Amino acid sequence: MKAHDGMYIDGAWRPAVGSGTIEVVNPVDEQVLGRVPAGTAEDVDAAVRAARAAFPGWAATPPAERAERLAALRDVLDARRDEIAETVTAELGSPLAFSQAVHAGVPIQVAGSYAELAATYAFEEKVGTSVVHQEPVGVVGAITPWNYPLHQIVAKVAPALAAGCTIVLKPAEDTPLTAQLFAEAVAEAGVPAGVFNLVTGLGPVAGQALAEHPDVDLVSFTGSTAVGRRIGAAAGAAVKRVALELGGKSANVILPGADLAKAVNVGVANVMSNSGQTCSAWTRMLVHESRYEEAVGLAAAAAARYGDRIGPVVNAKQQARVLGYIEKGVAEGARLVAGGPEAPRPQGYFVSPTVFADVEPGMTIAQEEIFGPVLSILRYADEEDAVRIANGTVYGLAGAVWAGDEAEAVAFARRLDTGQVDINGGRFNPRAPFGGYKQSGVGRELGTHGLSEYLQTKSLQF
């Protein structure tokens, strides 16, 4: 692993204003991988000024040329796929095969989708006697999390570039090396100086400075609902655009006629993927009472097969948080059928794949986002009961429905208060909008809906 000792601002690596650093720790062996600068408000200001200066030129660049830069970025990321995967594995602890397929592979798909969109999107249309023109919103402050470090960056930066915006990125402090690698790829792809800028640093310092900067026109944040509220409040005070992709407590509803074994096994895999550190994970499995115990047995067996196949969680704080939730589940009376609150290894931030049965809808583990490999299984009596339980949290990010008849599954999915629902194991679509209802966020990512977050509308009247 290599770590730059500066910030990527205005097309060059520049020394940080302050002398503070952030240690990057491998969550498997707890060894320090490297150190990156802890950016200050002054570093953020320099990056924003560079983005502001570059904005007129990039906004005026024809969409076809912006598409060419995005296609070049996709190709650079593809050429460096192995390096990306190794970097994510080192910083996040993700198994290498998962890093290659998901952490490296999905962002390449997303970058490619926006290269195509930038070339084909109708930025202008005739509406009666008016011409409706869409133009870039301006300077974007992008604040990204550690759980999918490259995907979350590309899901913000690619549509912003396609729209004609300029960007300042503040990545998560746990995974800054992936962000530095991305900055190298941006430079290699020929994106003009100042269009993309990177400031590493702590959230309460660099992140807050970016969110509150008066020359930032839109803040795009992915992370916890608690931090999202603060960013939303700061943006509201400044009458500033904001896009928030926040937490989730998604329901996986298995209707009576579904293929139970498939639904349970896929559901467990979904929760254990990325060590449970996925905001859209189906962490509540809802099963009809007539097949409840059968489902519990299948889930316990599936979780036991994971064993050492999942990596650690990202850091010691996250490990303590997840183990604390498991202890809370036991204390509140849920039945532990797999895993438990003891760390499975003496070194590294590991958590055992854990499954709870006899979970009541009001229990803490059924209401709060745990962000670890922990599944809660709830029983329901009928469809109305299932809808009530599934919609009975403050979140509404994702979910799943399984049924013997697809039309039945779709009809049930339409009753869920959530932004995305997988039907009978539906596949990931990089062009489909992703985002939440209720406290799961504001706005959408991916596809044309993700592009529109970075555009503002002007009507020309004739």
C-alpha positions as CSV (number, residue, x, y, z in Angstrom):
1,M,0.0,0.0,0.0
2,K,1.2,3.5,-0.7
3,A,-0.2,6.7,0.9
4,H,0.1,10.2,-0.4
5,D,1.2,12.8,2.2
6,G,-0.8,15.6,0.5
7,M,-4.2,16.5,-0.8
8,Y,-5.2,16.3,-4.5
9,I,-6.2,19.9,-5.3
10,D,-6.3,21.6,-8.6
11,G,-4.8,18.7,-10.5
12,A,-1.8,18.2,-8.2
13,W,-0.8,16.6,-4.9
14,R,-0.2,19.4,-2.5
15,P,1.1,19.4,1.1
16,A,-1.6,19.7,3.8
17,V,-1.9,22.9,5.7
18,G,-1.6,21.2,9.1
19,S,0.7,18.5,10.4
20,G,-1.9,16.1,11.7
21,T,-2.2,12.6,10.2
22,I,-4.7,9.7,10.3
23,E,-3.5,6.1,10.7
24,V,-5.0,3.6,8.3
25,V,-5.3,0.2,10.1
26,N,-5.8,-3.3,8.6
27,P,-8.8,-4.7,10.5
28,V,-7.6,-8.3,10.0
29,D,-4.3,-8.0,11.9
30,E,-4.7,-4.5,13.5
31,Q,-1.4,-3.3,11.9
32,V,-1.0,0.2,10.5
33,L,-1.0,0.3,6.7
34,G,0.0,3.9,6.4
35,R,-0.9,7.5,7.3
36,V,-2.7,10.2,5.4
37,P,-3.1,13.9,6.2
38,A,-5.8,15.1,8.5
39,G,-7.2,17.9,6.5
40,T,-8.3,21.2,8.0
41,A,-10.8,23.8,7.1
42,E,-8.0,25.6,5.2
43,D,-7.4,22.5,3.1
44,V,-11.1,22.3,2.3
45,D,-11.2,26.0,1.4
46,A,-8.3,25.6,-1.0
47,A,-10.1,22.6,-2.7
48,V,-13.4,24.4,-2.9
49,R,-11.7,27.5,-4.5
50,A,-10.1,25.2,-7.1
51,A,-13.5,23.6,-7.8
52,R,-15.2,27.0,-8.1
53,A,-12.5,28.2,-10.5
54,A,-12.8,25.1,-12.7
55,F,-16.6,25.1,-12.8
56,P,-17.3,27.5,-15.7
57,G,-15.0,25.6,-18.0
58,W,-16.2,22.2,-17.1
59,A,-19.9,23.2,-17.2
60,A,-19.4,24.6,-20.7
61,T,-17.7,21.4,-21.9
62,P,-20.0,19.6,-24.3
63,P,-21.6,16.5,-22.8
64,A,-20.0,14.3,-25.4
65,E,-16.6,15.4,-24.2
66,R,-17.6,14.8,-20.6
67,A,-18.7,11.4,-21.6
68,E,-15.2,10.7,-23.1
69,R,-13.5,11.6,-19.8
70,L,-15.9,9.3,-17.9
71,A,-15.3,6.5,-20.4
72,A,-11.5,7.0,-19.9
73,L,-12.0,6.9,-16.1
74,R,-13.9,3.6,-16.4
75,D,-11.1,2.2,-18.5
76,V,-8.4,3.3,-16.0
77,L,-10.4,1.8,-13.1
78,D,-10.8,-1.4,-15.1
79,A,-7.0,-1.6,-15.8
80,R,-6.3,-1.1,-12.1
81,R,-9.0,-3.5,-10.9
82,D,-6.6,-5.8,-9.0
83,E,-4.9,-2.9,-7.3
84,I,-8.3,-1.5,-6.3
85,A,-9.4,-4.9,-4.9
86,E,-6.1,-5.3,-2.9
87,T,-6.4,-1.8,-1.5
88,V,-10.0,-2.3,-0.3
89,T,-9.1,-5.7,1.2
90,A,-6.3,-4.1,3.1
91,E,-8.3,-1.2,4.4
92,L,-11.7,-2.8,5.0
93,G,-10.8,-6.5,5.5
94,S,-13.1,-7.7,2.8
95,P,-12.2,-11.1,1.3
96,L,-10.2,-10.6,-1.9
97,A,-12.7,-12.4,-4.1
98,F,-15.5,-10.1,-2.9
99,S,-13.3,-7.1,-3.3
100,Q,-12.6,-8.0,-6.9
101,A,-16.2,-8.8,-7.8
102,V,-18.0,-6.1,-5.9
103,H,-15.7,-3.4,-4.5
104,A,-13.8,-3.1,-7.8
105,G,-16.3,-4.5,-10.3
106,V,-19.5,-2.5,-9.4
107,P,-17.9,1.0,-9.6
108,I,-16.5,0.2,-13.0
109,Q,-20.1,-0.7,-14.1
110,V,-21.4,2.5,-12.6
111,A,-18.7,4.7,-14.2
112,G,-19.5,3.1,-17.6
113,S,-23.2,3.7,-17.2
114,Y,-22.6,7.4,-16.7
115,A,-20.3,7.6,-19.6
116,E,-23.2,6.4,-21.7
117,L,-25.7,8.6,-20.0
118,A,-23.6,11.8,-20.5
119,A,-23.5,11.1,-24.2
120,T,-27.3,10.4,-24.6
121,Y,-29.1,12.3,-21.9
122,A,-31.5,15.1,-23.1
123,F,-30.3,18.1,-21.2
124,E,-32.9,20.2,-23.0
125,E,-36.5,19.7,-24.1
126,K,-39.3,21.7,-25.7
127,V,-42.4,22.0,-23.6
128,G,-45.1,23.9,-25.4
129,T,-43.8,27.4,-26.0
130,S,-40.9,26.9,-23.6
131,V,-37.5,25.3,-23.7
132,V,-36.6,23.6,-20.5
133,H,-32.9,23.5,-19.9
134,Q,-31.0,21.4,-17.3
135,E,-27.6,22.7,-16.2
136,P,-25.1,21.7,-13.5
137,V,-25.9,22.8,-10.0
138,G,-22.3,23.9,-9.3
139,V,-19.7,22.8,-6.8
140,V,-20.5,19.5,-5.1
141,G,-19.2,18.5,-1.6
142,A,-19.2,14.7,-1.6
143,I,-18.8,13.0,1.8
144,T,-18.5,9.2,1.5
145,P,-18.5,6.2,3.9
146,W,-16.1,3.3,4.4
147,N,-18.3,0.3,3.8
148,Y,-18.2,0.4,0.0
149,P,-15.3,2.9,-0.4
150,L,-15.0,3.1,-4.2
151,H,-18.6,2.4,-5.1
152,Q,-19.8,5.3,-2.9
153,I,-17.3,7.6,-4.5
154,V,-18.1,6.7,-8.0
155,A,-21.9,6.8,-7.4
156,K,-21.4,10.5,-6.5
157,V,-18.5,11.7,-8.6
158,A,-19.6,10.0,-11.9
159,P,-23.0,11.7,-12.1
160,A,-21.6,15.0,-10.9
161,L,-19.0,14.9,-13.7
162,A,-21.6,13.9,-16.3
163,A,-23.8,16.8,-15.2
164,G,-21.0,19.3,-15.5
165,C,-20.4,19.9,-11.8
166,T,-17.0,20.1,-10.1
167,I,-16.3,18.2,-6.9
168,V,-14.5,18.2,-3.6
169,L,-14.5,14.7,-2.0
170,K,-14.0,14.0,1.7
171,P,-13.7,10.2,2.0
172,A,-14.1,8.2,5.2
173,E,-11.1,8.2,7.4
174,D,-11.0,4.4,7.6
175,T,-10.6,3.9,3.9
176,P,-8.7,6.9,2.5
177,L,-6.2,4.9,0.4
178,T,-8.9,3.8,-2.0
179,A,-9.9,7.4,-2.4
180,Q,-6.3,8.4,-3.2
181,L,-6.1,5.6,-5.7
182,F,-9.3,7.0,-7.3
183,A,-7.7,10.5,-7.5
184,E,-4.8,9.0,-9.4
185,A,-7.3,7.4,-11.8
186,V,-9.1,10.7,-12.3
187,A,-5.8,12.4,-13.3
188,E,-4.8,9.5,-15.6
189,A,-8.2,9.7,-17.3
190,G,-7.5,13.3,-18.2
191,V,-10.1,15.1,-16.1
192,P,-9.1,18.8,-16.1
193,A,-7.4,20.3,-13.1
194,G,-9.8,21.5,-10.4
195,V,-12.7,19.5,-11.6
196,F,-12.1,16.8,-9.0
197,N,-10.4,17.5,-5.7
198,L,-9.7,15.3,-2.7
199,V,-9.3,16.2,0.9
200,T,-8.7,13.5,3.5
201,G,-9.6,14.2,7.1
202,L,-11.9,13.7,10.0
203,G,-15.7,14.1,9.7
204,P,-16.1,16.7,12.5
205,V,-13.3,18.8,11.0
206,A,-12.9,18.4,7.2
207,G,-16.4,17.0,6.6
208,Q,-18.1,19.7,8.6
209,A,-16.0,22.4,6.9
210,L,-17.0,21.0,3.5
211,A,-20.7,20.8,4.4
212,E,-20.9,24.3,5.7
213,H,-18.7,26.0,3.1
214,P,-20.6,28.9,1.5
215,D,-19.2,28.1,-2.0
216,V,-20.5,24.5,-2.0
217,D,-23.8,24.4,-3.9
218,L,-24.8,20.8,-3.1
219,V,-23.7,18.4,-0.3
220,S,-24.0,14.7,-1.2
221,F,-23.6,12.5,1.9
222,T,-23.8,8.8,2.6
223,G,-23.6,7.6,6.2
224,S,-25.5,7.5,9.4
225,T,-28.9,9.1,9.9
226,A,-27.6,11.0,12.9
227,V,-24.9,12.7,10.8
228,G,-27.3,13.2,7.9
229,R,-29.6,15.1,10.1
230,R,-26.8,17.6,11.1
231,I,-25.8,18.0,7.4
232,G,-29.4,18.5,6.4
233,A,-29.9,21.1,9.1
234,A,-26.7,23.0,8.0
235,A,-27.7,22.8,4.4
236,G,-31.2,24.1,5.2
237,A,-29.9,27.1,7.1
238,A,-27.9,28.0,4.0
239,V,-30.8,27.1,1.6
240,K,-28.3,24.6,0.0
241,R,-29.2,21.5,-2.0
242,V,-28.6,18.2,-0.2
243,A,-28.7,14.5,-1.2
244,L,-28.6,12.1,1.7
245,E,-28.3,8.3,1.5
246,L,-28.6,7.1,5.1
247,G,-29.4,4.1,7.2
248,G,-31.7,1.1,6.8
249,K,-33.4,-1.8,8.5
250,S,-34.7,-3.6,5.5
251,A,-37.3,-6.3,5.6
252,N,-37.0,-9.6,3.7
253,V,-40.6,-10.8,3.5
254,I,-41.1,-14.5,2.6
255,L,-44.7,-15.2,1.6
256,P,-46.2,-18.6,2.3
257,G,-45.9,-19.9,-1.3
258,A,-42.3,-19.0,-1.8
259,D,-39.4,-21.3,-2.2
260,L,-38.4,-21.2,1.5
261,A,-34.9,-22.7,1.2
262,K,-33.9,-20.4,-1.6
263,A,-35.4,-17.3,0.1
264,V,-33.7,-18.1,3.4
265,N,-30.3,-18.9,2.0
266,V,-30.2,-15.8,-0.2
267,G,-31.5,-13.7,2.7
268,V,-28.7,-14.9,5.0
269,A,-26.1,-14.3,2.3
270,N,-27.4,-10.8,1.8
271,V,-26.9,-10.0,5.5
272,M,-23.5,-11.6,5.8
273,S,-22.2,-10.0,2.6
274,N,-19.5,-7.3,3.4
275,S,-19.6,-8.5,7.0
276,G,-23.1,-7.0,7.3
277,Q,-21.8,-3.5,6.6
278,T,-24.4,-2.7,4.0
279,C,-27.0,0.0,4.6
280,S,-29.5,-1.9,2.3
281,A,-29.0,-5.3,3.9
282,W,-32.2,-7.3,4.6
283,T,-31.5,-7.5,8.3
284,R,-35.1,-8.5,9.2
285,M,-36.5,-11.7,7.8
286,L,-40.3,-12.0,8.1
287,V,-41.7,-15.6,7.9
288,H,-45.2,-16.8,8.1
289,E,-45.9,-18.6,11.4
290,S,-46.8,-21.9,9.6
291,R,-43.2,-22.3,8.4
292,Y,-41.3,-20.2,11.0
293,E,-39.3,-22.9,12.8
294,E,-38.3,-24.5,9.4
295,A,-37.0,-21.1,8.3
296,V,-35.1,-20.6,11.6
297,G,-33.4,-24.0,11.2
298,L,-32.4,-23.1,7.6
299,A,-31.0,-19.7,8.6
300,A,-29.0,-21.1,11.5
301,A,-27.4,-23.8,9.2
302,A,-26.7,-21.2,6.5
303,A,-25.0,-18.8,9.0
304,A,-22.9,-21.6,10.4
305,R,-21.6,-22.4,6.9
306,Y,-20.1,-18.9,6.7
307,G,-17.7,-19.3,9.7
308,D,-14.4,-17.7,8.6
309,R,-15.7,-16.9,5.1
310,I,-16.6,-13.3,6.1
311,G,-14.1,-10.7,6.9
312,P,-13.9,-8.5,10.0
313,V,-15.9,-5.3,10.6
314,V,-13.9,-2.1,9.9
315,N,-12.5,-1.1,13.3
316,A,-12.6,-1.8,17.0
317,K,-15.4,0.7,17.6
318,Q,-17.6,-1.0,15.1
319,Q,-16.8,-4.4,16.5
320,A,-17.8,-3.2,20.0
321,R,-21.0,-1.7,18.7
322,V,-22.1,-4.8,16.9
323,L,-21.2,-7.1,19.8
324,G,-23.1,-4.8,22.1
325,Y,-26.2,-5.1,19.9
326,I,-26.0,-8.9,20.1
327,E,-25.8,-8.7,23.9
328,K,-28.8,-6.4,23.8
329,G,-30.8,-8.9,21.7
330,V,-30.1,-11.7,24.2
331,A,-31.0,-9.4,27.1
332,E,-34.3,-8.5,25.5
333,G,-35.3,-12.1,25.1
334,A,-34.5,-13.0,21.5
335,R,-33.4,-16.6,20.9
336,L,-29.8,-16.9,19.7
337,V,-29.6,-19.7,17.1
338,A,-26.2,-18.9,15.5
339,G,-23.2,-16.8,16.5
340,G,-23.1,-14.8,19.7
341,P,-21.6,-11.8,21.5
342,E,-18.1,-13.2,21.9
343,A,-15.4,-12.1,19.4
344,P,-14.4,-15.3,17.5
345,R,-10.7,-14.4,17.2
346,P,-8.2,-12.9,19.6
347,Q,-6.9,-10.6,16.9
348,G,-8.7,-8.6,14.3
349,Y,-12.2,-7.0,14.5
350,F,-14.2,-10.1,13.8
351,V,-17.9,-10.8,14.6
352,S,-19.5,-14.3,14.3
353,P,-22.3,-14.6,11.8
354,T,-25.3,-14.2,14.1
355,V,-28.9,-15.2,13.8
356,F,-31.7,-14.4,16.3
357,A,-35.1,-16.1,16.4
358,D,-38.2,-15.1,18.4
359,V,-37.6,-11.4,17.6
360,E,-40.4,-9.1,18.4
361,P,-41.0,-6.0,16.2
362,G,-40.3,-3.6,19.1
363,M,-37.0,-5.1,20.1
364,T,-33.8,-3.0,19.7
365,I,-32.3,-5.4,17.2
366,A,-35.5,-5.2,15.1
367,Q,-35.5,-1.4,15.1
368,E,-32.0,0.0,15.0
369,E,-29.3,-0.4,12.3
370,I,-26.6,-2.7,13.6
371,F,-24.3,-2.7,10.6
372,G,-22.8,-6.1,11.2
373,P,-23.5,-9.7,10.3
374,V,-26.6,-10.0,12.5
375,L,-30.0,-11.3,11.2
376,S,-33.3,-11.0,13.1
377,I,-36.1,-13.4,12.2
378,L,-39.7,-12.3,12.9
379,R,-42.9,-14.3,12.5
380,Y,-46.2,-12.9,11.1
381,A,-49.7,-14.2,11.1
382,D,-51.1,-12.9,7.8
383,E,-50.3,-10.4,5.0
384,E,-51.6,-7.4,6.9
385,D,-49.4,-8.3,9.8
386,A,-46.4,-8.7,7.5
387,V,-47.0,-5.2,6.0
388,R,-47.3,-3.7,9.5
389,I,-44.1,-5.2,10.7
390,A,-42.2,-4.5,7.5
391,N,-43.2,-0.8,7.5
392,G,-42.8,-0.5,11.3
393,T,-39.4,1.2,11.5
394,V,-38.1,4.8,10.9
395,Y,-36.2,3.5,7.9
396,G,-37.2,2.7,4.3
397,L,-34.2,2.0,2.2
398,A,-34.5,-1.4,0.6
399,G,-36.2,-4.8,1.0
400,A,-37.1,-8.1,-0.6
401,V,-40.3,-10.1,-1.3
402,W,-40.4,-13.8,-2.1
403,A,-43.6,-15.5,-3.4
404,G,-44.6,-18.5,-5.5
405,D,-46.3,-16.1,-7.9
406,E,-44.4,-13.0,-9.2
407,A,-47.6,-11.0,-9.4
408,E,-48.3,-11.7,-5.7
409,A,-44.8,-10.6,-4.8
410,V,-45.1,-7.4,-6.8
411,A,-48.5,-6.5,-5.3
412,F,-47.0,-6.9,-1.8
413,A,-43.9,-4.9,-2.7
414,R,-46.0,-2.0,-3.8
415,R,-47.3,-1.8,-0.2
416,L,-43.8,-1.4,1.3
417,D,-42.6,2.0,2.4
418,T,-39.1,1.6,0.9
419,G,-37.1,2.9,-2.0
420,Q,-36.0,-0.4,-3.6
421,V,-37.5,-3.9,-3.4
422,D,-35.9,-7.1,-4.9
423,I,-38.5,-9.6,-6.2
424,N,-37.6,-13.2,-5.8
425,G,-33.9,-12.4,-5.7
426,G,-33.8,-9.7,-8.3
427,R,-30.3,-8.7,-9.6
428,F,-28.5,-5.5,-9.0
429,N,-29.1,-2.9,-11.7
430,P,-26.6,0.0,-11.9
431,R,-29.1,2.1,-13.8
432,A,-32.0,1.7,-11.3
433,P,-32.5,4.5,-8.8
434,F,-31.3,3.8,-5.2
435,G,-32.4,5.7,-2.2
436,G,-34.7,5.8,0.7
437,Y,-38.1,6.8,2.2
438,K,-38.5,8.3,5.7
439,Q,-35.2,8.5,7.7
440,S,-33.3,6.5,5.1
441,G,-32.5,9.7,3.1
442,V,-33.4,12.3,0.6
443,G,-32.7,11.9,-3.2
444,R,-31.6,9.1,-5.3
445,E,-28.3,7.6,-6.7
446,L,-27.6,5.7,-9.9
447,G,-29.1,6.1,-13.4
448,T,-30.9,9.1,-14.7
449,H,-32.4,9.8,-11.2
450,G,-28.9,10.0,-9.8
451,L,-27.8,12.3,-12.6
452,S,-30.8,14.6,-11.9
453,E,-29.6,15.2,-8.3
454,Y,-26.7,17.2,-9.8
455,L,-28.8,19.3,-12.2
456,Q,-31.0,22.4,-11.9
457,T,-33.7,23.4,-14.2
458,K,-34.1,26.6,-16.2
459,S,-37.2,27.4,-18.3
460,L,-36.8,29.7,-21.3
461,Q,-40.2,31.2,-22.3
462,F,-40.9,32.2,-25.9
